[in-house]
Amino acid sequence: MKFEFDGSLWVDKNGYRTMKVFSISDDSFLQIVEIKGSSNVRKHYHISQTEVFYILEGVAVLGLGEEEYIARPGDIFLCRPETVHWVINESNKPFRLLVFKYGWKENDLVWVQD
């Protein structure tokens, strides 16, 4: 399957935006996340859901638990429930990743105070 996207499908968040590609079931879907240049996604975790990140474009610092990685296109990361994670995009270019969410529930996001 090939998907074509237009700008109307993006949902703007604080410093990043998301686009749902397709649903797999009521609690699983695939989305594209774009962290704008010189932006970040604050530390947070999910109570129930597991996420798999596949890096599509750009380079950024990706934090998972106690570790930080330099994430590049082609890298894959697993983020289990209750694992604190974040992204820092120091570049002026967007950082894009494909995110597979499994076990998703409404209001499952918990922001961590720094």
C-alpha positions in Angstrom: 0.0 0.0 0.0 1.2 3.5 -0.8 -0.1 6.5 1.0 -0.2 10.1 -0.3 -0.6 12.9 2.3 -1.6 16.5 2.2 -1.0 19.2 4.8 -4.6 19.0 6.2 -3.9 15.7 7.9 -1.3 17.1 10.3 -2.3 17.9 13.9 -0.2 20.6 15.5 1.1 20.1 19.0 3.5 22.0 21.1 6.7 22.1 19.0 5.8 19.1 16.9 3.0 17.7 14.8 1.4 14.3 14.1 -0.3 12.6 11.2 -2.2 9.3 11.6 -1.3 7.1 8.6 -3.8 4.3 9.3 -5.5 2.4 12.1 -4.8 -1.3 12.7 -7.3 -1.8 15.5 -9.0 0.2 18.2 -5.7 0.3 20.2 -3.1 0.2 17.5 -2.1 2.6 14.8 0.7 4.1 12.7 1.5 7.7 12.7 4.2 10.1 11.4 5.6 12.5 14.0 7.6 15.6 12.9 9.6 17.6 15.5 10.2 21.0 14.0 13.7 22.4 13.7 15.2 23.8 16.9 12.4 22.2 18.9 11.8 19.3 21.3 9.3 17.0 22.7 9.4 17.2 26.5 9.9 14.2 28.8 6.8 12.0 29.0 5.6 8.4 29.2 2.6 6.3 28.5 0.9 4.2 31.1 -0.3 1.4 28.8 1.0 1.8 25.3 4.1 0.5 23.6 5.7 2.6 20.8 8.1 1.6 18.1 10.0 4.5 16.5 11.5 4.2 12.9 13.5 7.3 12.0 12.6 8.6 8.6 14.5 11.9 8.2 16.8 14.2 10.2 19.1 13.7 13.2 18.1 14.3 16.8 18.8 13.3 20.4 16.3 10.6 21.4 16.0 9.8 25.1 14.7 6.5 26.4 14.8 5.9 30.1 18.3 6.6 31.4 19.9 6.6 27.9 20.2 9.1 25.1 20.9 8.2 21.5 21.7 10.1 18.3 18.8 9.0 16.2 19.4 8.8 12.4 17.3 7.7 9.4 16.9 3.9 9.4 17.3 3.5 13.2 14.6 1.7 15.2 13.8 2.1 18.9 11.4 0.3 21.2 9.7 2.3 24.0 7.8 0.2 26.5 5.0 1.4 28.8 6.1 3.8 31.6 9.5 4.4 30.0 10.2 8.2 30.0 11.2 9.4 26.6 11.9 12.7 24.8 13.4 14.2 21.6 15.7 17.2 21.2 16.1 18.5 17.7 19.0 20.9 17.6 19.0 21.1 13.8 17.1 23.8 11.9 15.6 20.9 9.8 12.6 18.8 10.8 13.1 15.4 12.4 10.5 12.8 11.2 9.8 9.4 12.6 7.2 6.7 11.9 5.6 5.7 15.2 3.7 2.4 15.7 1.5 2.6 18.8 0.3 -0.6 20.4 -2.0 -0.7 23.4 -3.1 2.9 22.9 -5.7 4.4 25.3 -7.2 7.9 25.5 -5.4 10.1 28.1 -2.5 7.7 28.4 0.1 10.5 28.1 1.9 11.7 31.3 4.2 14.7 31.1 7.2 14.7 33.4 8.3 17.8 35.2 12.0 18.6 34.7 
